Amino acid sequence: MKRMAMVLALLSFVAVITSPAHGTNGDNLIAVGPNARAMGGVGIAYPLDAISAVFANPAAMCFAPYCPSSQFNFSGTLFMPKVEATITGAGGVVEADSTRKVYAIPAIGLSVPMGSNVSRWRFGLAAYGVSGLGVDYRGSVIDNPNYYAPSVPLVSGEYTQLQIMKFAPSFAYQLSERLSLGVAFHIDYSSLDLRRGSSFNYGFGVQPGVIYKPTDSVSIGLTYTSPQSVDHKDVTDFDQDGTLDTLELEAPQQIGFGIAHKSLNGGLLVEADAKWVNWSDAAGYKDFDWDDQWVLALGVQIKPTNKFSLSAGYHYSENPLNEHNGWDGSFTGPVPNSINTVQDKNIGSYYYETFRIIGFPAIVQHHLTFGIGYQFTDTFSMDICYMYAFKETITENGTDPTGQLVNLESSLSEDSIDFGLTWRF
């Protein structure tokens, strides 16, 4: 009981200190923990630790490699995005790099049997930074509030920070030797800052899942995540009427499918996952014309010895941000000639487009991952992972507030290093 109390206390502590994640599936991380990330973000059919079980498919807690014992995981991610923007118009070329930061993202997970070690019921708990995105062009040449005229800035979206942390209790039940069901309850703590101060609020959702093993070496997983909406009050003045507006952002519903094969001697694990992410129906994202996204992941792990493992993976996440070209961003006096509506607030087309392209360039698609793990004892192991997301660029063209042709461009690439510690008890 003392050990359980210490674990729960640590979970609560991480729930408080978790730093922002920066996403790669839109604004979602490809996975949580070095084991899953090293294999390209897979885990729906065969997660390797408690963190990825709760994140990817809670039903998998019944068939995880640590069963029927208990497991506690701690992991840390050093996330290093690189964002660049260029605005090319009649006045010349304006370009800058978003301030580079190293984001430290802790995560912890727990999976234990409910009752005796041979119980069919399991309980899981995890806290992790799962989603986020942002740029920081403050103090750069892009951050010019009087570029076109007094109080007529070069762009909107010069500073954006979205952070979402999840706290997820979960339950799983093994119906038979080959079938298990699970459910995770998501409690989201979300923060949005659009340079008018941070707005914090909560969202809630649920993630049911199922695992079926047609043979001893094959696992099939299916999971669904419900939409989870958060109202961010007083974040910015979209329609410039002098009153700060509320922006509803909704983490979209997702459907995920995975299939894994593990050799009977445990030396080889291969898994492939596919997800559909419904951005086009999610409040906030649909307002800024995000499209539905397909995500594909492939991972492999080999164990040359019982103590040492090598992992590699590939992850593809389709760019959800639609490109627009030929828009009219010009103004007649103080009034824009063309407007877009975001949750009943009218925004001039030029500033709508700069907010989309400069402020939230969630565009990376191709990721490569590598990892190593070592089992020091029967109860303790360590894993390390590296991920690289290849540079992607999005461009649009239209007219600026003065009616001149303008081209908007953003680029994004990402590096991350993960490490994790695992205890079985």
C-alpha positions in Angstrom: 0.0 0.0 0.0 2.8 2.4 0.8 4.3 1.8 -2.7 0.9 2.4 -4.3 0.5 5.6 -2.4 3.9 6.9 -3.5 3.1 6.1 -7.1 -0.2 8.0 -6.9 1.5 10.9 -5.3 4.0 11.0 -8.2 1.2 10.9 -10.7 -0.4 13.9 -9.1 2.9 15.8 -9.1 3.5 15.2 -12.8 0.0 16.3 -13.5 1.0 19.7 -12.0 4.4 20.1 -13.7 3.9 18.6 -17.1 5.3 21.0 -19.8 3.7 21.6 -23.1 4.0 19.0 -25.8 4.3 20.1 -29.4 2.5 17.8 -31.8 3.3 16.0 -35.0 -0.1 14.5 -35.9 -1.7 17.9 -36.3 -1.1 19.1 -32.8 -0.9 15.6 -31.2 2.2 13.7 -30.2 2.8 10.5 -32.3 3.1 8.5 -29.1 3.9 8.8 -25.4 7.1 7.1 -24.0 10.3 5.9 -25.7 9.1 2.4 -26.4 6.2 3.4 -28.6 8.0 6.4 -30.1 11.0 4.2 -31.0 8.7 2.0 -33.0 7.2 4.9 -35.0 4.3 5.5 -32.7 2.6 2.1 -32.8 0.9 0.5 -29.8 -2.8 -0.1 -30.5 -2.3 -3.9 -30.9 0.8 -4.5 -28.7 2.0 -1.7 -26.4 5.2 -2.4 -24.6 4.7 -0.5 -21.4 2.0 1.0 -19.1 2.2 4.5 -20.5 1.6 3.5 -24.1 -1.1 1.0 -23.1 -3.1 3.8 -21.5 -2.3 6.2 -24.4 -2.8 3.9 -27.3 -5.3 1.2 -26.3 -6.3 0.6 -22.6 -7.5 -3.0 -23.5 -3.9 -3.9 -24.1 -3.1 -3.8 -20.3 -4.4 -7.4 -20.1 -1.9 -8.7 -22.7 1.1 -6.5 -22.0 4.5 -8.2 -21.5 4.6 -7.3 -17.8 1.3 -9.1 -17.1 0.2 -10.5 -14.6 2.5 -8.4 -12.5 2.5 -4.6 -12.1 4.5 -1.9 -13.9 5.4 1.7 -13.3 6.9 3.9 -16.0 8.6 7.3 -15.9 9.6 8.9 -19.2 10.9 12.3 -20.3 11.0 13.9 -23.7 13.2 16.7 -24.9 11.2 18.2 -27.8 12.9 20.6 -30.3 10.8 22.0 -33.0 12.2 24.4 -35.6 9.7 26.9 -37.2 10.4 29.5 -39.9 8.2 32.0 -41.7 8.6 34.2 -44.7 6.2 36.9 -46.0 7.0 38.1 -49.5 5.2 41.2 -50.8 5.5 44.5 -52.6 7.6 45.8 -49.7 10.1 43.0 -50.0 10.9 39.8 -48.1 10.4 39.5 -44.4 11.6 36.3 -42.8 12.4 35.1 -39.3 12.8 32.0 -37.2 10.5 31.3 -34.3 12.4 31.4 -31.0 13.9 28.0 -30.6 13.1 26.3 -27.3 13.7 22.8 -25.8 10.5 21.6 -24.3 10.8 19.1 -21.4 7.8 16.8 -21.3 7.5 14.3 -18.4 5.1 11.4 -18.4 4.3 8.6 -16.0 2.1 5.5 -16.2 1.0 2.7 -13.9 -0.7 -0.7 -14.6 -1.7 -3.0 -11.8 -4.0 -6.0 -11.3 -7.2 -5.3 -9.3 -7.1 -7.9 -6.5 -4.8 -10.9 -6.8 -2.1 -11.2 -9.5 -4.3 -13.6 -11.4 -7.3 -11.2 -11.6 -8.9 -10.6 -15.0 -9.3 -6.9 -14.0 -6.5 -4.3 -14.4 -6.3 -0.7 -13.4 -4.1 1.9 -15.2 -3.3 5.5 -14.6 -1.2 7.9 -16.6 -0.4 11.6 -16.8 1.3 13.1 -19.8 1.6 16.1 -22.1 -0.1 14.9 -25.3 -0.9 17.8 -27.5 0.3 21.3 -28.3 1.6 23.7 -30.9 2.9 27.2 -31.0 5.2 29.8 -32.5 7.1 32.8 -30.9 8.0 35.6 -33.3 8.0 38.2 -30.6 10.8 40.8 -31.2 11.5 39.6 -34.7 10.9 41.5 -37.9 7.6 39.6 -38.3 6.4 41.1 -35.1 5.6 44.5 -36.6 2.2 46.1 -35.4 2.5 49.1 -37.7 3.8 47.5 -40.9 1.1 48.6 -43.4 -0.1 51.6 -41.4 -0.4 52.6 -37.8 -2.1 49.7 -35.9 -2.1 47.6 -39.1 0.3 44.7 -38.4 2.2 42.5 -40.7 0.6 39.3 -39.5 -1.7 37.9 -36.9 -0.6 34.8 -35.0 2.9 36.0 -34.3 2.7 34.4 -30.8 0.6 31.2 -30.2 0.9 28.6 -27.5 -1.4 25.7 -27.1 -0.8 23.1 -24.3 -2.9 20.1 -23.4 -2.1 17.7 -20.6 -4.1 14.5 -19.9 -4.8 12.6 -16.7 -6.2 9.2 -17.7 -7.5 6.5 -15.3 -8.3 3.3 -17.1 -9.7 -0.1 -16.6 -9.4 -3.4 -18.6 -11.0 -6.8 -18.4 -9.8 -10.0 -20.0 -12.9 -11.9 -21.2 -10.9 -14.9 -22.3 -7.4 -16.0 -23.1 -7.7 -14.2 -26.5 -10.0 -11.2 -25.9 -9.8 -8.2 -23.7 -11.8 -4.9 -23.3 -10.7 -1.6 -21.9 -11.6 2.0 -21.3 -9.7 5.1 -20.4 -11.3 8.3 -19.0 -9.6 11.4 -20.2 -9.4 14.5 -18.1 -7.8 17.3 -20.2 -6.1 20.4 -18.8 -5.7 22.8 -21.6 -4.0 26.2 -21.9 -4.2 28.6 -24.9 -2.2 31.9 -25.1 -2.6 34.2 -28.2 -0.5 37.0 -26.6 -3.4 38.3 -24.5 -2.6 36.0 -21.6 -3.2 32.3 -21.0 -6.7 30.9 -20.8 -7.0 27.6 -18.9 -9.9 25.2 -18.9 -10.8 21.5 -18.7 -12.2 19.0 -21.2 -13.4 15.4 -20.8 -13.6 12.3 -23.0 -13.5 8.6 -23.1 -11.4 6.0 -25.0 -12.8 2.5 -25.3 -10.6 -0.3 -26.9 -10.5 -4.0 -27.7 -7.7 -6.5 -28.2 -8.1 -9.8 -29.9 -5.4 -12.5 -30.3 -6.3 -15.0 -33.1 -3.1 -16.8 -32.4 -0.4 -16.8 -29.7 1.8 -14.6 -31.9 -0.7 -12.2 -33.5 -2.6 -9.3 -31.8 -5.3 -7.1 -33.3 -6.4 -3.9 -31.7 -9.2 -1.4 -32.2 -9.8 1.9 -30.3 -11.9 5.0 -30.4 -11.4 8.3 -28.8 -14.3 10.7 -28.3 -14.1 14.4 -29.1 -13.1 16.6 -26.2 -14.0 20.2 -26.2 -12.5 23.1 -24.2 -13.6 26.7 -24.1 -10.7 29.2 -24.0 -12.2 32.5 -22.7 -10.9 36.0 -23.5 -7.9 34.8 -25.7 -7.9 37.4 -28.4 -10.0 40.0 -30.2 -10.7 38.3 -33.5 -13.2 40.9 -34.9 -11.4 43.9 -33.5 -14.5 45.2 -31.6 -12.5 46.0 -28.4 -13.8 42.8 -26.6 -11.7 39.7 -26.1 -13.4 36.6 -27.6 -13.8 33.0 -26.6 -12.3 30.3 -28.8 -13.6 26.7 -28.5 -11.0 24.1 -29.4 -12.0 20.5 -29.7 -9.6 17.6 -29.7 -11.1 15.5 -32.5 -12.6 12.1 -32.4 -10.2 9.3 -33.6 -10.5 5.7 -34.7 -7.3 3.5 -34.6 -6.6 0.0 -35.8 -3.4 -2.0 -35.3 -2.0 -5.4 -36.0 1.1 -6.9 -34.4 3.2 -10.1 -34.8 5.6 -11.2 -32.1 7.7 -14.3 -32.6 7.1 -17.1 -30.1 10.6 -16.8 -28.7 10.1 -13.0 -28.2 13.0 -12.0 -30.3 11.0 -10.0 -33.0 8.0 -7.7 -32.8 6.5 -6.1 -35.8 3.5 -3.8 -35.6 1.5 -1.6 -38.0 -1.1 1.0 -37.0 -3.6 3.2 -38.8 -5.6 6.1 -37.4 -8.3 8.4 -38.8 -8.4 11.8 -37.1 -11.6 13.9 -37.6 -10.2 17.5 -37.6 -12.8 18.7 -40.1 -15.6 18.4 -37.6 -13.7 19.6 -34.5 -14.6 23.0 -33.2 -11.8 25.6 -33.8 -9.9 23.4 -36.2 -12.7 23.3 -38.7 -13.1 27.1 -38.4 -9.5 27.4 -39.7 -10.1 24.7 -42.4 -8.2 21.7 -41.1 -9.0 18.5 -43.1 -9.4 15.0 -41.8 -6.1 13.2 -41.4 -4.8 9.7 -42.0 -2.0 8.5 -39.8 0.1 5.4 -40.6 2.8 3.9 -38.4 5.2 0.9 -38.8 7.6 -0.3 -36.1 9.9 -3.2 -35.5 11.8 -4.3 -32.4 14.5 -7.0 -32.3 16.1 -8.5 -29.2 19.6 -9.9 -29.9 19.7 -11.0 -26.3 17.2 -11.3 -23.5 18.4 -8.0 -22.0 19.1 -5.8 -25.1 16.6 -4.5 -27.6 16.8 -2.4 -30.8 13.8 -0.6 -32.3 13.1 1.5 -35.4 10.0 2.9 -37.0 8.4 5.1 -39.6 5.4 7.4 -39.0 3.4 9.2 -41.6 0.8 11.9 -40.6 -1.0 13.5 -43.5 -0.9 17.4 -43.4 -4.3 18.5 -42.1 -3.8 22.2 -43.0 -5.5 23.0 -46.3 -3.8 25.5 -48.6 -5.7 28.5 -50.0 -4.6 30.6 -52.9 -5.9 33.7 -54.6 -7.7 35.2 -51.6 -8.5 38.9 -51.3 -6.9 40.3 -48.2 -7.3 44.0 -49.2 -9.0 46.6 -47.2 -11.3 49.5 -48.2 -10.4 52.0 -45.5 -10.6 50.1 -42.1 -12.9 47.5 -43.5 -11.6 44.3 -45.2 -13.0 43.5 -48.6 -13.3 39.8 -47.8 -13.9 38.2 -44.5 -13.9 34.7 -42.9 -16.0 33.7 -39.9 -14.6 32.0 -36.9 -17.3 31.0 -34.4 -19.5 34.0 -35.3 -16.6 36.4 -35.3 -15.6 38.1 -38.6 -11.9 38.2 -39.5 -10.4 39.9 -42.6 -9.1 37.2 -45.0 -5.5 38.4 -44.8 -5.3 38.1 -41.1 -7.3 34.9 -41.1 -4.7 33.3 -43.5 -1.7 34.6 -41.6 -3.1 33.2 -38.4 -3.5 29.8 -40.1 -0.2 29.7 -41.9 2.1 31.7 -39.6 0.5 30.9 -36.2 -0.3 27.2 -36.4 1.8 25.5 -39.1 1.1 21.9 -38.1 2.4 20.4 -41.3 5.1 17.8 -40.7 4.4 14.4 -42.3 7.3 12.0 -42.3 9.1 10.8 -39.2 11.9 8.3 -38.6 12.5 6.9 -35.1 15.2 4.8 -33.5 15.6 3.4 -30.0 17.6 1.1 -27.7 16.6 -0.6 -24.4 18.4 -2.6 -21.7 17.0 -4.8 -19.0 19.3 -4.3 -16.0 17.4 -6.7 -13.7 14.2 -8.7 -13.7 12.4 -5.6 -12.3 14.3 -2.6 -13.8 15.0 -1.4 -17.4 15.8 1.7 -19.3 15.0 2.9 -22.9 16.2 5.7 -25.1 14.7 7.0 -28.4 15.4 9.6 -31.0 12.8 11.0 -33.5 13.3 13.2 -36.5 10.4 14.8 -38.4 11.5 15.9 -41.8 11.1 19.6 -42.8 7.8 20.5 -44.5 6.8 23.8 -46.0 3.4 25.3 -46.8 2.8 28.3 -49.0 -0.2 30.5 -49.9 -0.7 33.6 -52.0 -3.3 36.4 -52.1 -3.4 40.1 -51.6 -2.3 42.1 -48.5 -4.3 44.9 -46.9 -3.0 47.4 -49.5 -4.2 45.2 -52.4 -0.7 44.1 -53.4 0.2 40.5 -54.1 1.7 38.6 -51.1 3.0 35.2 -50.5 2.9 33.4 -47.1 5.3 30.6 -46.2 5.9 28.5 -43.1 8.3 25.6 -42.5 8.5 23.1 -39.7 10.9 20.3 -38.7 11.3 18.5 -35.4 13.8 16.6 -33.3 13.1 14.8 -30.0 15.0 12.6 -27.5 13.2 10.4 -25.1 14.3 8.3 -22.2 12.3 6.1 -19.9 12.7 4.1 -16.7 10.6 1.0 -16.0 10.0 -0.8 -12.7 8.0 -4.1 -12.4 6.7 -5.1 -9.0 
